[in-house]
Amino acid sequence: MRLISFSRGGAASYGLILREGKVLDLPKAASLSGTSSPGANMIAFIAGGAAALAAARKLEQAAGDGQLSAAVCALPEVKLLAPIPRPLKNVFCVGRNYVDHVAEGYRARGAEVKLPEAPQFFTKPPTAVIGPDADFVIDTKVSTKFDYEVELGVIIGPTGRDIPAGKAFDHVFGYTVINDVTARDLQRRHDQWFKGKGLDRSCPMGPWIVTKDEIPDPTELELTLTVNGQERQRAKVSQMIFNIPKIIESLSAGLTLEAGDVIATGTPSGVGFAMDPPQFLKPGDQVVCEITRIGKLATPMTGT
């Protein structure tokens, strides 16, 4: 199931993509069918768990049978938002989680390669989140070294704390695509990651959430990123240093993960700052992140 948040005619809602590529507005469909809404928004829907998913599947079936036409529209008629337009708390992120990316970073700084011994976490605030095709404004008064990072986003479903790796996928709702836009000069200047990675609009996300039943083995997913059509990044999730179960186990130790929480799981090699010479983003660039079986996330770069 591909779940989206969208706006249409100035009103925001959420729903799913039908097999024929149309959009089913879930709250509207529930109202038309005389059933209770599966949730007021995407986070409430995710918190609804198995019951909400079952209700959505029934509405999907009814729409597929030609019913609920008033709740169905063509995909081009809506504006896609980030699937979780404003997370309730910061997006959790994992730094330096692909061997080749760790190595390119050390090479760029002329330092000896040392792999992390535990997942390295930081966060991006809710104000960083934007949706597909939303622009990122390159403000040269803030930074002159903006960079890209394609990442697999994991969406948490059932709430949990101290989650063992063996039960980690019990707490996964689905997956999305994330671009961890980073101001490298701020990252270095402040000697930590939050400032350089937490700027407004620096967390493009989308185009939708694919529920975990559609992706039984996420390690088979392949990530790619292009800038103006030129491929910069390509890797498989299986190349992570710390896999999804280990990330969830480590992050949830003493820290409660809740429905709708988002985890960006790290980026592979090919980032701009590590190229020779470095290639930073500029106004007019088009960055496209893609993950197999999920979709494409495009972000145009504009200037002030």
Residue pairs with C-beta under 8 A, 6 or more apart in sequence:
1 16
1 53
1 56
1 57
1 60
1 210
1 211
1 213
1 214
2 16
2 17
2 208
2 209
2 210
2 214
2 295
3 14
3 15
3 16
3 42
3 45
3 56
3 83
3 174
3 208
3 209
3 210
3 211
4 14
4 15
4 16
4 17
4 23
4 78
4 80
4 81
4 83
4 207
4 208
4 209
5 12
5 13
5 14
5 41
5 42
5 80
5 81
5 82
5 83
5 84
5 85
5 131
6 12
6 13
6 14
6 15
6 23
6 78
6 79
6 80
6 81
7 13
7 78
7 79
7 81
8 25
8 73
8 77
8 78
8 79
12 81
12 85
13 25
13 26
13 27
13 28
14 25
14 26
14 27
14 39
14 41
14 42
14 45
15 23
15 24
15 25
15 26
15 27
15 29
15 71
16 23
16 24
16 26
16 56
16 60
17 23
17 24
17 75
17 208
18 24
18 60
18 63
18 64
18 72
19 64
21 74
21 75
22 72
22 73
22 74
22 75
23 72
23 73
23 74
23 75
23 77
23 78
24 59
24 60
24 63
24 68
24 71
24 72
25 71
25 72
25 73
26 37
26 38
26 39
26 45
26 56
26 59
26 71
27 37
27 38
27 39
27 40
28 70
28 71
29 59
29 62
29 63
29 68
29 71
30 36
30 37
30 38
30 55
30 59
31 37
32 68
32 70
32 71
33 59
33 62
33 67
33 68
35 55
35 58
35 59
36 55
38 45
38 48
38 51
38 52
38 55
38 56
38 59
39 45
39 46
39 47
39 48
39 52
42 83
42 84
42 85
42 209
42 260
43 84
43 87
43 88
43 259
43 260
45 52
45 56
46 52
46 155
46 156
46 157
46 173
46 259
46 260
47 258
47 259
47 260
48 55
49 157
49 158
49 259
53 211
59 68
62 68
63 69
63 71
63 72
79 131
80 131
80 132
80 133
80 206
80 207
80 208
81 131
81 206
82 129
82 130
82 131
82 132
82 204
82 205
82 206
83 131
83 155
83 176
83 205
83 206
83 207
83 208
83 209
84 129
84 155
84 205
84 209
84 260
84 262
85 129
85 131
86 126
86 129
87 126
87 129
87 260
87 261
87 262
88 126
88 258
88 260
88 261
89 126
89 258
89 261
90 123
90 124
90 125
90 126
91 123
91 124
91 125
91 126
91 128
91 129
91 178
91 203
91 262
91 263
91 264
92 121
92 123
92 251
92 261
92 262
92 263
92 264
93 121
93 122
93 123
93 124
93 151
93 180
93 193
93 197
93 263
93 264
93 266
94 119
94 120
94 121
94 242
94 247
94 263
94 264
94 265
94 266
95 116
95 120
95 121
95 122
95 193
95 266
96 102
96 105
96 116
96 120
96 241
96 266
97 116
97 119
97 120
97 240
97 241
97 242
97 247
97 265
97 266
97 267
98 235
98 239
98 240
98 241
98 266
98 267
98 268
98 269
99 115
99 239
99 241
100 235
100 239
100 268
100 269
101 266
101 267
101 268
101 269
101 270
101 271
102 113
102 114
102 115
102 116
102 241
103 113
103 269
104 269
104 270
104 271
104 274
105 274
106 112
106 113
106 114
107 113
107 274
108 273
108 274
108 278
115 241
116 241
116 242
118 242
118 250
119 242
119 246
119 247
119 250
119 251
121 250
121 251
122 192
122 193
122 194
122 197
123 194
123 198
124 180
124 197
124 198
124 202
124 203
124 264
125 198
127 200
128 197
128 198
128 199
128 200
128 201
128 202
128 203
129 203
129 204
129 205
130 136
130 201
130 203
130 204
130 205
130 299
131 204
131 205
131 206
131 207
132 204
132 206
132 207
132 297
132 298
133 298
133 299
133 300
134 201
134 204
134 299
135 201
135 299
135 300
135 301
135 302
136 146
136 181
136 201
136 202
136 204
136 281
136 299
136 300
136 301
136 302
137 201
137 302
137 303
137 304
138 146
138 281
138 282
138 283
138 301
138 302
138 303
138 304
139 303
139 304
140 303
140 304
141 304
142 183
142 186
142 199
143 183
143 184
143 185
143 186
143 196
143 199
144 185
144 280
145 183
145 184
145 185
145 273
145 278
145 280
146 181
146 182
146 183
146 184
146 280
146 281
146 301
147 181
147 182
147 183
147 184
147 271
147 272
147 273
147 280
147 281
148 179
148 180
148 181
148 182
148 225
148 227
148 232
148 233
148 271
148 272
148 281
148 287
148 289
149 179
149 180
149 181
149 182
149 225
149 233
149 267
149 271
150 177
150 178
150 179
150 223
150 224
150 225
150 233
150 267
150 268
150 289
150 290
150 291
151 177
151 178
151 179
151 180
151 223
151 264
151 265
151 266
151 267
151 289
152 175
152 177
152 178
152 218
152 221
152 223
152 237
152 264
152 265
152 291
153 175
153 176
153 177
153 178
153 205
153 262
153 263
153 264
153 265
154 172
154 175
154 244
154 247
154 248
154 262
154 263
154 265
155 172
155 173
155 174
155 175
155 176
155 209
155 260
155 261
155 262
156 171
156 172
156 173
156 257
156 258
156 259
156 260
156 261
156 262
156 263
157 171
157 172
157 173
157 174
157 212
157 259
158 170
158 171
158 259
159 171
159 256
159 257
159 258
159 259
160 167
160 170
160 171
160 252
160 256
160 257
161 252
161 254
161 255
161 256
161 257
162 252
162 253
162 254
163 170
163 171
163 248
163 249
163 252
163 257
164 249
165 245
165 246
165 248
165 249
166 245
168 244
168 245
168 247
168 248
168 249
169 212
169 244
169 245
171 248
171 252
171 257
172 212
172 244
172 248
173 209
173 211
173 212
173 259
174 209
174 210
174 211
174 212
174 214
174 215
175 209
175 210
175 212
175 215
175 218
175 221
175 291
175 294
176 205
176 206
176 208
176 209
176 210
176 262
176 294
177 205
177 206
177 207
177 289
177 290
177 291
177 294
177 295
177 296
177 297
178 203
178 204
178 205
178 262
178 264
178 289
178 297
179 203
179 204
179 205
179 225
179 287
179 289
179 297
179 299
180 197
180 202
180 203
180 264
180 267
181 197
181 199
181 201
181 202
181 203
181 204
181 281
181 299
182 196
182 197
182 202
183 195
183 196
183 197
183 199
183 202
184 196
184 273
184 280
185 196
186 195
186 196
186 199
187 193
187 195
187 196
187 197
188 196
189 195
189 196
190 196
203 264
204 289
204 297
204 299
205 262
205 297
206 295
206 297
207 295
207 296
207 297
208 294
208 295
210 293
210 294
210 295
214 293
215 221
215 293
215 294
218 237
218 244
219 236
219 237
219 238
219 243
220 236
220 237
220 238
220 292
221 236
221 237
221 291
221 292
221 293
221 294
222 234
222 235
222 236
222 237
222 291
222 292
223 233
223 234
223 235
223 236
223 237
223 267
223 268
223 289
223 290
223 291
224 231
224 233
224 234
224 289
224 290
224 291
225 231
225 232
225 233
225 234
225 270
225 287
225 288
225 289
225 290
226 232
226 287
226 288
227 272
227 279
227 281
227 285
227 286
227 287
228 285
228 286
229 286
232 270
232 271
232 272
233 267
233 268
233 269
233 270
233 271
234 268
234 270
235 268
235 269
237 244
237 265
239 268
240 265
240 266
241 266
242 250
242 266
244 265
247 263
247 265
248 257
248 263
251 257
251 263
272 278
272 279
272 280
272 281
273 280
281 287
281 301
282 301
282 303
283 301
283 302
283 303
284 301
284 302
284 303
285 300
285 301
286 298
286 299
286 300
286 301
287 298
287 299
287 300
287 301
288 296
288 297
288 298
288 299
289 296
289 297
289 298
289 299
290 296
290 297
